Amino acid sequence: QVQVMEAGGGLVQAGESLTLSCTASRLLSGVPFDGYVWGWFRQAPGKEREAVTCISRHGDSTYYTDSVKGRFTISRDNAQDTLSLQMNGLKPEDTGMYYCGTGPSTWQSCLSSGFNHWGQGTQVTVSS
């Protein structure tokens, strides 16, 4: 069974930075870490889960939702089986539970329906 784990959330003030990380144990059916697209999604209270950013299998292509462009950077290290999200210039509207996920999605679509493995999430709270 795959196990995906996020870390790095916390409480920060507006304008500050956080770095989230995500690691994965062995994947189902022997699919390696670089076998799938990975992404970060977030969910605020009372709202649906939304895509934040996705990265292609080899890390050479990325998607960002408009609200985080220029502030967030996704990266992956396939040799270490890790995914990261550098978040700069955080805003109160970035507050939410952040989840990393993977699956047979395309990085361009970055749709949660295309992800079949998720972590438990890490809370990010940005105060004004």
Backbone atoms as SQL, in Angstrom:
CREATE TABLE atoms (id INTEGER PRIMARY KEY, chain TEXT, resi INTEGER, resn TEXT, atom TEXT, x REAL, y REAL, z REAL);
INSERT INTO atoms VALUES
  (1, 'A', 1, 'GLN', 'N', 0.855, -1.188, 0.000),
  (2, 'A', 1, 'GLN', 'CA', 0.000, 0.000, 0.000),
  (3, 'A', 1, 'GLN', 'C', 0.886, 1.231, 0.000),
  (4, 'A', 2, 'VAL', 'N', 0.540, 2.201, -0.831),
  (5, 'A', 2, 'VAL', 'CA', 1.337, 3.417, -0.887),
  (6, 'A', 2, 'VAL', 'C', 1.075, 4.258, 0.334),
  (7, 'A', 3, 'GLN', 'N', 2.097, 4.932, 0.788),
  (8, 'A', 3, 'GLN', 'CA', 1.946, 5.852, 1.904),
  (9, 'A', 3, 'GLN', 'C', 2.562, 7.175, 1.498),
  (10, 'A', 4, 'VAL', 'N', 1.754, 8.205, 1.521),
  (11, 'A', 4, 'VAL', 'CA', 2.195, 9.537, 1.148),
  (12, 'A', 4, 'VAL', 'C', 2.108, 10.421, 2.386),
  (13, 'A', 5, 'MET', 'N', 3.173, 11.166, 2.662),
  (14, 'A', 5, 'MET', 'CA', 3.215, 11.958, 3.889),
  (15, 'A', 5, 'MET', 'C', 3.690, 13.369, 3.610),
  (16, 'A', 6, 'GLU', 'N', 2.914, 14.344, 4.072),
  (17, 'A', 6, 'GLU', 'CA', 3.282, 15.744, 3.948),
  (18, 'A', 6, 'GLU', 'C', 3.871, 16.245, 5.266),
  (19, 'A', 7, 'ALA', 'N', 4.676, 17.290, 5.161),
  (20, 'A', 7, 'ALA', 'CA', 5.233, 17.939, 6.346),
  (21, 'A', 7, 'ALA', 'C', 5.535, 19.386, 6.004),
  (22, 'A', 8, 'GLY', 'N', 5.647, 20.223, 7.038),
  (23, 'A', 8, 'GLY', 'CA', 6.110, 21.580, 6.839),
  (24, 'A', 8, 'GLY', 'C', 5.084, 22.680, 7.032),
  (25, 'A', 9, 'GLY', 'N', 3.851, 22.294, 7.297),
  (26, 'A', 9, 'GLY', 'CA', 2.842, 23.326, 7.507),
  (27, 'A', 9, 'GLY', 'C', 3.066, 24.072, 8.812),
  (28, 'A', 10, 'GLY', 'N', 2.288, 25.131, 9.015),
  (29, 'A', 10, 'GLY', 'CA', 2.415, 25.889, 10.242),
  (30, 'A', 10, 'GLY', 'C', 1.637, 27.178, 10.179),
  (31, 'A', 11, 'LEU', 'N', 1.839, 28.000, 11.203),
  (32, 'A', 11, 'LEU', 'CA', 1.188, 29.296, 11.300),
  (33, 'A', 11, 'LEU', 'C', 2.220, 30.381, 11.015),
  (34, 'A', 12, 'VAL', 'N', 1.958, 31.215, 10.022),
  (35, 'A', 12, 'VAL', 'CA', 2.862, 32.301, 9.664),
  (36, 'A', 12, 'VAL', 'C', 2.071, 33.579, 9.469),
  (37, 'A', 13, 'GLN', 'N', 2.800, 34.687, 9.409),
  (38, 'A', 13, 'GLN', 'CA', 2.154, 35.964, 9.120),
  (39, 'A', 13, 'GLN', 'C', 2.189, 36.227, 7.617),
  (40, 'A', 14, 'ALA', 'N', 1.302, 37.050, 7.177),
  (41, 'A', 14, 'ALA', 'CA', 1.257, 37.424, 5.771),
  (42, 'A', 14, 'ALA', 'C', 2.612, 37.969, 5.330),
  (43, 'A', 15, 'GLY', 'N', 3.037, 37.529, 4.153),
  (44, 'A', 15, 'GLY', 'CA', 4.316, 37.944, 3.605),
  (45, 'A', 15, 'GLY', 'C', 5.461, 36.994, 3.894),
  (46, 'A', 16, 'GLU', 'N', 5.261, 36.102, 4.839),
  (47, 'A', 16, 'GLU', 'CA', 6.309, 35.148, 5.187),
  (48, 'A', 16, 'GLU', 'C', 6.291, 33.942, 4.251),
  (49, 'A', 17, 'SER', 'N', 7.234, 33.029, 4.517),
  (50, 'A', 17, 'SER', 'CA', 7.409, 31.872, 3.633),
  (51, 'A', 17, 'SER', 'C', 7.295, 30.561, 4.402),
  (52, 'A', 18, 'LEU', 'N', 6.935, 29.519, 3.680),
  (53, 'A', 18, 'LEU', 'CA', 6.926, 28.158, 4.193),
  (54, 'A', 18, 'LEU', 'C', 7.364, 27.225, 3.084),
  (55, 'A', 19, 'THR', 'N', 7.970, 26.113, 3.473),
  (56, 'A', 19, 'THR', 'CA', 8.290, 25.071, 2.509),
  (57, 'A', 19, 'THR', 'C', 7.631, 23.772, 2.949),
  (58, 'A', 20, 'LEU', 'N', 6.801, 23.239, 2.077),
  (59, 'A', 20, 'LEU', 'CA', 6.161, 21.962, 2.330),
  (60, 'A', 20, 'LEU', 'C', 6.944, 20.860, 1.630),
  (61, 'A', 21, 'SER', 'N', 6.961, 19.696, 2.238),
  (62, 'A', 21, 'SER', 'CA', 7.604, 18.547, 1.614),
  (63, 'A', 21, 'SER', 'C', 6.665, 17.351, 1.635),
  (64, 'A', 22, 'CYS', 'N', 6.920, 16.442, 0.728),
  (65, 'A', 22, 'CYS', 'CA', 6.076, 15.254, 0.604),
  (66, 'A', 22, 'CYS', 'C', 6.961, 14.079, 0.223),
  (67, 'A', 23, 'THR', 'N', 6.775, 12.986, 0.910),
  (68, 'A', 23, 'THR', 'CA', 7.523, 11.773, 0.588),
  (69, 'A', 23, 'THR', 'C', 6.550, 10.634, 0.370),
  (70, 'A', 24, 'ALA', 'N', 7.008, 9.617, -0.349),
  (71, 'A', 24, 'ALA', 'CA', 6.159, 8.477, -0.629),
  (72, 'A', 24, 'ALA', 'C', 6.925, 7.178, -0.441),
  (73, 'A', 25, 'SER', 'N', 6.263, 6.234, 0.181),
  (74, 'A', 25, 'SER', 'CA', 6.838, 4.901, 0.270),
  (75, 'A', 25, 'SER', 'C', 6.556, 4.180, -1.052),
  (76, 'A', 26, 'ARG', 'N', 6.757, 2.915, -1.087),
  (77, 'A', 26, 'ARG', 'CA', 6.593, 2.180, -2.341),
  (78, 'A', 26, 'ARG', 'C', 5.178, 2.373, -2.892),
  (79, 'A', 27, 'LEU', 'N', 5.086, 2.384, -4.190),
  (80, 'A', 27, 'LEU', 'CA', 3.809, 2.599, -4.858),
  (81, 'A', 27, 'LEU', 'C', 3.176, 1.283, -5.265),
  (82, 'A', 28, 'LEU', 'N', 1.888, 1.301, -5.476),
  (83, 'A', 28, 'LEU', 'CA', 1.176, 0.124, -5.908),
  (84, 'A', 28, 'LEU', 'C', 1.664, -0.352, -7.267),
  (85, 'A', 29, 'SER', 'N', 1.664, -1.606, -7.471),
  (86, 'A', 29, 'SER', 'CA', 2.030, -2.215, -8.754),
  (87, 'A', 29, 'SER', 'C', 3.448, -1.876, -9.170),
  (88, 'A', 30, 'GLY', 'N', 4.271, -1.535, -8.211),
  (89, 'A', 30, 'GLY', 'CA', 5.671, -1.300, -8.514),
  (90, 'A', 30, 'GLY', 'C', 5.949, -0.048, -9.302),
  (91, 'A', 31, 'VAL', 'N', 5.007, 0.888, -9.350),
  (92, 'A', 31, 'VAL', 'CA', 5.245, 2.130, -10.083),
  (93, 'A', 31, 'VAL', 'C', 6.207, 2.986, -9.279),
  (94, 'A', 32, 'PRO', 'N', 7.306, 3.420, -9.858),
  (95, 'A', 32, 'PRO', 'CA', 8.271, 4.221, -9.122),
  (96, 'A', 32, 'PRO', 'C', 7.776, 5.643, -8.921),
  (97, 'A', 33, 'PHE', 'N', 8.490, 6.374, -8.091),
  (98, 'A', 33, 'PHE', 'CA', 8.103, 7.748, -7.775),
  (99, 'A', 33, 'PHE', 'C', 7.965, 8.589, -9.036),
  (100, 'A', 34, 'ASP', 'N', 8.860, 8.369, -10.000),
  (101, 'A', 34, 'ASP', 'CA', 8.810, 9.191, -11.212),
  (102, 'A', 34, 'ASP', 'C', 7.872, 8.632, -12.268),
  (103, 'A', 35, 'GLY', 'N', 7.054, 7.654, -11.878),
  (104, 'A', 35, 'GLY', 'CA', 6.119, 7.081, -12.829),
  (105, 'A', 35, 'GLY', 'C', 4.864, 7.910, -13.023),
  (106, 'A', 36, 'TYR', 'N', 4.608, 8.859, -12.113),
  (107, 'A', 36, 'TYR', 'CA', 3.380, 9.632, -12.150),
  (108, 'A', 36, 'TYR', 'C', 3.648, 11.125, -12.021),
  (109, 'A', 37, 'VAL', 'N', 2.672, 11.901, -12.441),
  (110, 'A', 37, 'VAL', 'CA', 2.611, 13.323, -12.115),
  (111, 'A', 37, 'VAL', 'C', 2.354, 13.455, -10.618),
  (112, 'A', 38, 'TRP', 'N', 2.910, 14.502, -10.017),
  (113, 'A', 38, 'TRP', 'CA', 2.631, 14.823, -8.609),
  (114, 'A', 38, 'TRP', 'C', 2.077, 16.235, -8.528),
  (115, 'A', 39, 'GLY', 'N', 1.332, 16.495, -7.478),
  (116, 'A', 39, 'GLY', 'CA', 0.759, 17.817, -7.347),
  (117, 'A', 39, 'GLY', 'C', 0.447, 18.178, -5.904),
  (118, 'A', 40, 'TRP', 'N', 0.193, 19.461, -5.697),
  (119, 'A', 40, 'TRP', 'CA', -0.249, 19.985, -4.404),
  (120, 'A', 40, 'TRP', 'C', -1.652, 20.562, -4.581),
  (121, 'A', 41, 'PHE', 'N', -2.514, 20.220, -3.670),
  (122, 'A', 41, 'PHE', 'CA', -3.880, 20.717, -3.653),
  (123, 'A', 41, 'PHE', 'C', -4.141, 21.308, -2.273),
  (124, 'A', 42, 'ARG', 'N', -5.138, 22.154, -2.183),
  (125, 'A', 42, 'ARG', 'CA', -5.469, 22.707, -0.872),
  (126, 'A', 42, 'ARG', 'C', -6.978, 22.794, -0.712),
  (127, 'A', 43, 'GLN', 'N', -7.388, 22.792, 0.540),
  (128, 'A', 43, 'GLN', 'CA', -8.805, 22.881, 0.843),
  (129, 'A', 43, 'GLN', 'C', -9.008, 23.798, 2.041),
  (130, 'A', 44, 'ALA', 'N', -9.746, 24.859, 1.810),
  (131, 'A', 44, 'ALA', 'CA', -10.090, 25.787, 2.891),
  (132, 'A', 44, 'ALA', 'C', -11.403, 25.339, 3.514),
  (133, 'A', 45, 'PRO', 'N', -11.663, 25.724, 4.761),
  (134, 'A', 45, 'PRO', 'CA', -12.918, 25.322, 5.415),
  (135, 'A', 45, 'PRO', 'C', -14.131, 25.750, 4.597),
  (136, 'A', 46, 'GLY', 'N', -15.024, 24.810, 4.367),
  (137, 'A', 46, 'GLY', 'CA', -16.239, 25.100, 3.640),
  (138, 'A', 46, 'GLY', 'C', -16.086, 25.189, 2.135),
  (139, 'A', 47, 'LYS', 'N', -14.885, 24.911, 1.649),
  (140, 'A', 47, 'LYS', 'CA', -14.649, 24.988, 0.205),
  (141, 'A', 47, 'LYS', 'C', -14.187, 23.645, -0.332),
  (142, 'A', 48, 'GLU', 'N', -14.273, 23.502, -1.642),
  (143, 'A', 48, 'GLU', 'CA', -13.814, 22.280, -2.279),
  (144, 'A', 48, 'GLU', 'C', -12.289, 22.285, -2.405),
  (145, 'A', 49, 'ARG', 'N', -11.746, 21.074, -2.519),
  (146, 'A', 49, 'ARG', 'CA', -10.314, 20.959, -2.748),
  (147, 'A', 49, 'ARG', 'C', -9.987, 21.544, -4.109),
  (148, 'A', 50, 'GLU', 'N', -8.925, 22.356, -4.168),
  (149, 'A', 50, 'GLU', 'CA', -8.537, 22.979, -5.423),
  (150, 'A', 50, 'GLU', 'C', -7.077, 22.668, -5.732),
  (151, 'A', 51, 'ALA', 'N', -6.771, 22.631, -7.013),
  (152, 'A', 51, 'ALA', 'CA', -5.400, 22.400, -7.446),
  (153, 'A', 51, 'ALA', 'C', -4.576, 23.657, -7.229),
  (154, 'A', 52, 'VAL', 'N', -3.391, 23.488, -6.677),
  (155, 'A', 52, 'VAL', 'CA', -2.448, 24.593, -6.507),
  (156, 'A', 52, 'VAL', 'C', -1.387, 24.532, -7.598),
  (157, 'A', 53, 'THR', 'N', -0.773, 23.358, -7.748),
  (158, 'A', 53, 'THR', 'CA', 0.307, 23.200, -8.724),
  (159, 'A', 53, 'THR', 'C', 0.547, 21.734, -8.997),
  (160, 'A', 54, 'CYS', 'N', 0.979, 21.425, -10.205),
  (161, 'A', 54, 'CYS', 'CA', 1.344, 20.066, -10.588),
  (162, 'A', 54, 'CYS', 'C', 2.668, 20.092, -11.342),
  (163, 'A', 55, 'ILE', 'N', 3.347, 18.976, -11.308),
  (164, 'A', 55, 'ILE', 'CA', 4.651, 18.872, -11.967),
  (165, 'A', 55, 'ILE', 'C', 4.734, 17.566, -12.746),
  (166, 'A', 56, 'SER', 'N', 5.330, 17.649, -13.905),
  (167, 'A', 56, 'SER', 'CA', 5.428, 16.486, -14.776),
  (168, 'A', 56, 'SER', 'C', 6.341, 15.427, -14.163),
  (169, 'A', 57, 'ARG', 'N', 6.346, 14.257, -14.780),
  (170, 'A', 57, 'ARG', 'CA', 7.084, 13.116, -14.235),
  (171, 'A', 57, 'ARG', 'C', 8.557, 13.423, -14.031),
  (172, 'A', 58, 'HIS', 'N', 9.158, 14.136, -14.975),
  (173, 'A', 58, 'HIS', 'CA', 10.593, 14.400, -14.882),
  (174, 'A', 58, 'HIS', 'C', 10.894, 15.812, -14.405),
  (175, 'A', 59, 'GLY', 'N', 9.853, 16.541, -13.988),
  (176, 'A', 59, 'GLY', 'CA', 10.047, 17.853, -13.395),
  (177, 'A', 59, 'GLY', 'C', 10.324, 18.967, -14.367),
  (178, 'A', 60, 'ASP', 'N', 10.129, 18.742, -15.658),
  (179, 'A', 60, 'ASP', 'CA', 10.470, 19.767, -16.639),
  (180, 'A', 60, 'ASP', 'C', 9.288, 20.624, -17.055),
  (181, 'A', 61, 'SER', 'N', 8.098, 20.285, -16.558),
  (182, 'A', 61, 'SER', 'CA', 6.914, 21.075, -16.866),
  (183, 'A', 61, 'SER', 'C', 6.063, 21.228, -15.617),
  (184, 'A', 62, 'THR', 'N', 5.488, 22.413, -15.468),
  (185, 'A', 62, 'THR', 'CA', 4.683, 22.681, -14.284),
  (186, 'A', 62, 'THR', 'C', 3.415, 23.441, -14.631),
  (187, 'A', 63, 'TYR', 'N', 2.441, 23.299, -13.753),
  (188, 'A', 63, 'TYR', 'CA', 1.198, 24.051, -13.826),
  (189, 'A', 63, 'TYR', 'C', 1.012, 24.758, -12.487),
  (190, 'A', 64, 'TYR', 'N', 0.559, 26.001, -12.519),
  (191, 'A', 64, 'TYR', 'CA', 0.227, 26.740, -11.295),
  (192, 'A', 64, 'TYR', 'C', -1.138, 27.393, -11.479),
  (193, 'A', 65, 'THR', 'N', -1.925, 27.360, -10.440),
  (194, 'A', 65, 'THR', 'CA', -3.158, 28.127, -10.490),
  (195, 'A', 65, 'THR', 'C', -2.788, 29.610, -10.442),
  (196, 'A', 66, 'ASP', 'N', -3.611, 30.442, -11.044),
  (197, 'A', 66, 'ASP', 'CA', -3.259, 31.852, -11.218),
  (198, 'A', 66, 'ASP', 'C', -2.915, 32.556, -9.908),
  (199, 'A', 67, 'SER', 'N', -3.614, 32.223, -8.848),
  (200, 'A', 67, 'SER', 'CA', -3.440, 32.956, -7.597),
  (201, 'A', 67, 'SER', 'C', -2.072, 32.745, -6.940),
  (202, 'A', 68, 'VAL', 'N', -1.325, 31.732, -7.361),
  (203, 'A', 68, 'VAL', 'CA', -0.025, 31.478, -6.725),
  (204, 'A', 68, 'VAL', 'C', 1.147, 31.692, -7.674),
  (205, 'A', 69, 'LYS', 'N', 0.864, 32.019, -8.918),
  (206, 'A', 69, 'LYS', 'CA', 1.949, 32.218, -9.884),
  (207, 'A', 69, 'LYS', 'C', 2.887, 33.327, -9.411),
  (208, 'A', 70, 'GLY', 'N', 4.177, 33.043, -9.502),
  (209, 'A', 70, 'GLY', 'CA', 5.171, 34.011, -9.078),
  (210, 'A', 70, 'GLY', 'C', 5.496, 33.968, -7.597),
  (211, 'A', 71, 'ARG', 'N', 4.704, 33.232, -6.823),
  (212, 'A', 71, 'ARG', 'CA', 4.938, 33.148, -5.377),
  (213, 'A', 71, 'ARG', 'C', 5.304, 31.728, -4.942),
  (214, 'A', 72, 'PHE', 'N', 4.720, 30.727, -5.576),
  (215, 'A', 72, 'PHE', 'CA', 4.958, 29.329, -5.200),
  (216, 'A', 72, 'PHE', 'C', 5.828, 28.656, -6.248),
  (217, 'A', 73, 'THR', 'N', 6.635, 27.703, -5.800),
  (218, 'A', 73, 'THR', 'CA', 7.462, 26.915, -6.709),
  (219, 'A', 73, 'THR', 'C', 7.417, 25.449, -6.294),
  (220, 'A', 74, 'ILE', 'N', 7.012, 24.609, -7.239),
  (221, 'A', 74, 'ILE', 'CA', 6.983, 23.172, -7.002),
  (222, 'A', 74, 'ILE', 'C', 8.255, 22.558, -7.571),
  (223, 'A', 75, 'SER', 'N', 8.758, 21.540, -6.890),
  (224, 'A', 75, 'SER', 'CA', 9.930, 20.820, -7.398),
  (225, 'A', 75, 'SER', 'C', 9.855, 19.372, -6.930),
  (226, 'A', 76, 'ARG', 'N', 10.575, 18.537, -7.628),
  (227, 'A', 76, 'ARG', 'CA', 10.622, 17.125, -7.253),
  (228, 'A', 76, 'ARG', 'C', 12.038, 16.607, -7.388),
  (229, 'A', 77, 'ASP', 'N', 12.389, 15.662, -6.530),
  (230, 'A', 77, 'ASP', 'CA', 13.687, 14.995, -6.592),
  (231, 'A', 77, 'ASP', 'C', 13.393, 13.509, -6.738),
  (232, 'A', 78, 'ASN', 'N', 13.446, 13.028, -7.944),
  (233, 'A', 78, 'ASN', 'CA', 13.094, 11.633, -8.191),
  (234, 'A', 78, 'ASN', 'C', 14.105, 10.661, -7.579),
  (235, 'A', 79, 'ALA', 'N', 15.323, 11.124, -7.380),
  (236, 'A', 79, 'ALA', 'CA', 16.328, 10.256, -6.765),
  (237, 'A', 79, 'ALA', 'C', 16.044, 10.049, -5.274),
  (238, 'A', 80, 'GLN', 'N', 15.409, 11.056, -4.658),
  (239, 'A', 80, 'GLN', 'CA', 15.100, 10.994, -3.228),
  (240, 'A', 80, 'GLN', 'C', 13.627, 10.720, -2.962),
  (241, 'A', 81, 'ASP', 'N', 12.839, 10.578, -4.028),
  (242, 'A', 81, 'ASP', 'CA', 11.401, 10.339, -3.884),
  (243, 'A', 81, 'ASP', 'C', 10.727, 11.418, -3.042),
  (244, 'A', 82, 'THR', 'N', 11.053, 12.664, -3.336),
  (245, 'A', 82, 'THR', 'CA', 10.472, 13.754, -2.572),
  (246, 'A', 82, 'THR', 'C', 9.892, 14.824, -3.500),
  (247, 'A', 83, 'LEU', 'N', 8.874, 15.487, -2.979),
  (248, 'A', 83, 'LEU', 'CA', 8.207, 16.588, -3.657),
  (249, 'A', 83, 'LEU', 'C', 8.227, 17.773, -2.707),
  (250, 'A', 84, 'SER', 'N', 8.442, 18.962, -3.234),
  (251, 'A', 84, 'SER', 'CA', 8.494, 20.149, -2.379),
  (252, 'A', 84, 'SER', 'C', 7.618, 21.257, -2.941),
  (253, 'A', 85, 'LEU', 'N', 7.218, 22.146, -2.049),
  (254, 'A', 85, 'LEU', 'CA', 6.478, 23.339, -2.448),
  (255, 'A', 85, 'LEU', 'C', 7.030, 24.513, -1.651),
  (256, 'A', 86, 'GLN', 'N', 7.729, 25.404, -2.339),
  (257, 'A', 86, 'GLN', 'CA', 8.233, 26.616, -1.719),
  (258, 'A', 86, 'GLN', 'C', 7.170, 27.689, -1.869),
  (259, 'A', 87, 'MET', 'N', 6.712, 28.235, -0.739),
  (260, 'A', 87, 'MET', 'CA', 5.649, 29.230, -0.764),
  (261, 'A', 87, 'MET', 'C', 6.182, 30.532, -0.191),
  (262, 'A', 88, 'ASN', 'N', 6.269, 31.537, -1.033),
  (263, 'A', 88, 'ASN', 'CA', 6.738, 32.853, -0.619),
  (264, 'A', 88, 'ASN', 'C', 5.595, 33.857, -0.682),
  (265, 'A', 89, 'GLY', 'N', 5.746, 34.957, 0.037),
  (266, 'A', 89, 'GLY', 'CA', 4.729, 35.993, 0.005),
  (267, 'A', 89, 'GLY', 'C', 3.342, 35.477, 0.351),
  (268, 'A', 90, 'LEU', 'N', 3.260, 34.677, 1.397),
  (269, 'A', 90, 'LEU', 'CA', 1.977, 34.056, 1.741),
  (270, 'A', 90, 'LEU', 'C', 0.919, 35.087, 2.104),
  (271, 'A', 91, 'LYS', 'N', -0.307, 34.777, 1.731),
  (272, 'A', 91, 'LYS', 'CA', -1.452, 35.639, 1.973),
  (273, 'A', 91, 'LYS', 'C', -2.486, 34.894, 2.810),
  (274, 'A', 92, 'PRO', 'N', -3.339, 35.619, 3.523),
  (275, 'A', 92, 'PRO', 'CA', -4.376, 34.932, 4.310),
  (276, 'A', 92, 'PRO', 'C', -5.230, 33.980, 3.476),
  (277, 'A', 93, 'GLU', 'N', -5.459, 34.327, 2.228),
  (278, 'A', 93, 'GLU', 'CA', -6.263, 33.453, 1.372),
  (279, 'A', 93, 'GLU', 'C', -5.549, 32.169, 0.975),
  (280, 'A', 94, 'ASP', 'N', -4.286, 32.030, 1.323),
  (281, 'A', 94, 'ASP', 'CA', -3.571, 30.761, 1.098),
  (282, 'A', 94, 'ASP', 'C', -3.839, 29.759, 2.228),
  (283, 'A', 95, 'THR', 'N', -4.541, 30.190, 3.243),
  (284, 'A', 95, 'THR', 'CA', -4.836, 29.322, 4.384),
  (285, 'A', 95, 'THR', 'C', -5.651, 28.112, 3.959),
  (286, 'A', 96, 'GLY', 'N', -5.274, 26.950, 4.466),
  (287, 'A', 96, 'GLY', 'CA', -6.009, 25.735, 4.168),
  (288, 'A', 96, 'GLY', 'C', -5.192, 24.506, 4.490),
  (289, 'A', 97, 'MET', 'N', -5.816, 23.357, 4.306),
  (290, 'A', 97, 'MET', 'CA', -5.113, 22.088, 4.434),
  (291, 'A', 97, 'MET', 'C', -4.487, 21.771, 3.083),
  (292, 'A', 98, 'TYR', 'N', -3.197, 21.534, 3.082),
  (293, 'A', 98, 'TYR', 'CA', -2.474, 21.248, 1.852),
  (294, 'A', 98, 'TYR', 'C', -2.184, 19.753, 1.745),
  (295, 'A', 99, 'TYR', 'N', -2.540, 19.213, 0.592),
  (296, 'A', 99, 'TYR', 'CA', -2.367, 17.787, 0.325),
  (297, 'A', 99, 'TYR', 'C', -1.446, 17.586, -0.870),
  (298, 'A', 100, 'CYS', 'N', -0.568, 16.618, -0.781),
  (299, 'A', 100, 'CYS', 'CA', 0.153, 16.209, -1.982),
  (300, 'A', 100, 'CYS', 'C', -0.470, 14.912, -2.482),
  (301, 'A', 101, 'GLY', 'N', -0.403, 14.738, -3.758),
  (302, 'A', 101, 'GLY', 'CA', -1.029, 13.569, -4.352),
  (303, 'A', 101, 'GLY', 'C', -0.325, 13.182, -5.629),
  (304, 'A', 102, 'THR', 'N', -0.619, 11.971, -6.064),
  (305, 'A', 102, 'THR', 'CA', -0.035, 11.469, -7.290),
  (306, 'A', 102, 'THR', 'C', -0.997, 10.518, -7.975),
  (307, 'A', 103, 'GLY', 'N', -0.800, 10.346, -9.256),
  (308, 'A', 103, 'GLY', 'CA', -1.661, 9.443, -10.007),
  (309, 'A', 103, 'GLY', 'C', -1.485, 9.673, -11.486),
  (310, 'A', 104, 'PRO', 'N', -2.246, 8.936, -12.287),
  (311, 'A', 104, 'PRO', 'CA', -2.109, 9.005, -13.743),
  (312, 'A', 104, 'PRO', 'C', -2.808, 10.210, -14.357),
  (313, 'A', 105, 'SER', 'N', -2.598, 11.375, -13.753),
  (314, 'A', 105, 'SER', 'CA', -3.146, 12.616, -14.306),
  (315, 'A', 105, 'SER', 'C', -2.139, 13.206, -15.284),
  (316, 'A', 106, 'THR', 'N', -2.529, 14.215, -16.012),
  (317, 'A', 106, 'THR', 'CA', -1.576, 14.985, -16.791),
  (318, 'A', 106, 'THR', 'C', -1.227, 16.236, -16.004),
  (319, 'A', 107, 'TRP', 'N', 0.007, 16.725, -16.167),
  (320, 'A', 107, 'TRP', 'CA', 0.380, 17.909, -15.407),
  (321, 'A', 107, 'TRP', 'C', -0.412, 19.123, -15.903),
  (322, 'A', 108, 'GLN', 'N', -0.810, 19.103, -17.157),
  (323, 'A', 108, 'GLN', 'CA', -1.534, 20.245, -17.707),
  (324, 'A', 108, 'GLN', 'C', -2.933, 20.383, -17.099),
  (325, 'A', 109, 'SER', 'N', -3.596, 19.265, -16.876),
  (326, 'A', 109, 'SER', 'CA', -4.957, 19.328, -16.352),
  (327, 'A', 109, 'SER', 'C', -4.962, 19.515, -14.844),
  (328, 'A', 110, 'CYS', 'N', -4.035, 18.805, -14.155),
  (329, 'A', 110, 'CYS', 'CA', -3.886, 18.962, -12.707),
  (330, 'A', 110, 'CYS', 'C', -5.246, 18.836, -12.005),
  (331, 'A', 111, 'LEU', 'N', -5.980, 17.803, -12.358),
  (332, 'A', 111, 'LEU', 'CA', -7.300, 17.580, -11.773),
  (333, 'A', 111, 'LEU', 'C', -7.221, 16.524, -10.677),
  (334, 'A', 112, 'SER', 'N', -7.889, 16.783, -9.558),
  (335, 'A', 112, 'SER', 'CA', -7.837, 15.832, -8.444),
  (336, 'A', 112, 'SER', 'C', -8.429, 14.478, -8.827),
  (337, 'A', 113, 'SER', 'N', -9.327, 14.470, -9.803),
  (338, 'A', 113, 'SER', 'CA', -9.916, 13.202, -10.243),
  (339, 'A', 113, 'SER', 'C', -8.882, 12.290, -10.873),
  (340, 'A', 114, 'GLY', 'N', -7.762, 12.850, -11.289),
  (341, 'A', 114, 'GLY', 'CA', -6.709, 12.041, -11.885),
  (342, 'A', 114, 'GLY', 'C', -5.660, 11.571, -10.907),
  (343, 'A', 115, 'PHE', 'N', -5.883, 11.833, -9.623),
  (344, 'A', 115, 'PHE', 'CA', -4.940, 11.435, -8.588),
  (345, 'A', 115, 'PHE', 'C', -5.575, 10.353, -7.730),
  (346, 'A', 116, 'ASN', 'N', -4.844, 9.301, -7.461),
  (347, 'A', 116, 'ASN', 'CA', -5.415, 8.201, -6.693),
  (348, 'A', 116, 'ASN', 'C', -4.634, 7.869, -5.420),
  (349, 'A', 117, 'HIS', 'N', -3.618, 8.663, -5.105),
  (350, 'A', 117, 'HIS', 'CA', -2.887, 8.480, -3.855),
  (351, 'A', 117, 'HIS', 'C', -2.720, 9.843, -3.209),
  (352, 'A', 118, 'TRP', 'N', -3.127, 9.933, -1.952),
  (353, 'A', 118, 'TRP', 'CA', -3.097, 11.210, -1.240),
  (354, 'A', 118, 'TRP', 'C', -2.488, 11.038, 0.141),
  (355, 'A', 119, 'GLY', 'N', -1.882, 12.131, 0.616),
  (356, 'A', 119, 'GLY', 'CA', -1.437, 12.155, 1.999),
  (357, 'A', 119, 'GLY', 'C', -2.558, 12.633, 2.897),
  (358, 'A', 120, 'GLN', 'N', -2.274, 12.734, 4.178),
  (359, 'A', 120, 'GLN', 'CA', -3.263, 13.156, 5.167),
  (360, 'A', 120, 'GLN', 'C', -3.402, 14.671, 5.236),
  (361, 'A', 121, 'GLY', 'N', -2.447, 15.378, 4.664),
  (362, 'A', 121, 'GLY', 'CA', -2.525, 16.824, 4.631),
  (363, 'A', 121, 'GLY', 'C', -1.701, 17.480, 5.729),
  (364, 'A', 122, 'THR', 'N', -1.320, 18.722, 5.473),
  (365, 'A', 122, 'THR', 'CA', -0.619, 19.532, 6.473),
  (366, 'A', 122, 'THR', 'C', -1.248, 20.920, 6.461),
  (367, 'A', 123, 'GLN', 'N', -1.526, 21.446, 7.637),
  (368, 'A', 123, 'GLN', 'CA', -2.265, 22.696, 7.756),
  (369, 'A', 123, 'GLN', 'C', -1.347, 23.899, 7.570),
  (370, 'A', 124, 'VAL', 'N', -1.788, 24.823, 6.735),
  (371, 'A', 124, 'VAL', 'CA', -1.097, 26.102, 6.555),
  (372, 'A', 124, 'VAL', 'C', -2.072, 27.204, 6.953),
  (373, 'A', 125, 'THR', 'N', -1.657, 28.032, 7.885),
  (374, 'A', 125, 'THR', 'CA', -2.484, 29.139, 8.339),
  (375, 'A', 125, 'THR', 'C', -1.692, 30.427, 8.226),
  (376, 'A', 126, 'VAL', 'N', -2.257, 31.389, 7.504),
  (377, 'A', 126, 'VAL', 'CA', -1.590, 32.670, 7.295),
  (378, 'A', 126, 'VAL', 'C', -2.429, 33.753, 7.955),
  (379, 'A', 127, 'SER', 'N', -1.854, 34.430, 8.921),
  (380, 'A', 127, 'SER', 'CA', -2.567, 35.492, 9.612),
  (381, 'A', 127, 'SER', 'C', -2.254, 36.839, 8.973),
  (382, 'A', 128, 'SER', 'N', -3.225, 37.727, 9.053),
  (383, 'A', 128, 'SER', 'CA', -3.054, 39.048, 8.426),
  (384, 'A', 128, 'SER', 'C', -2.409, 40.038, 9.375);
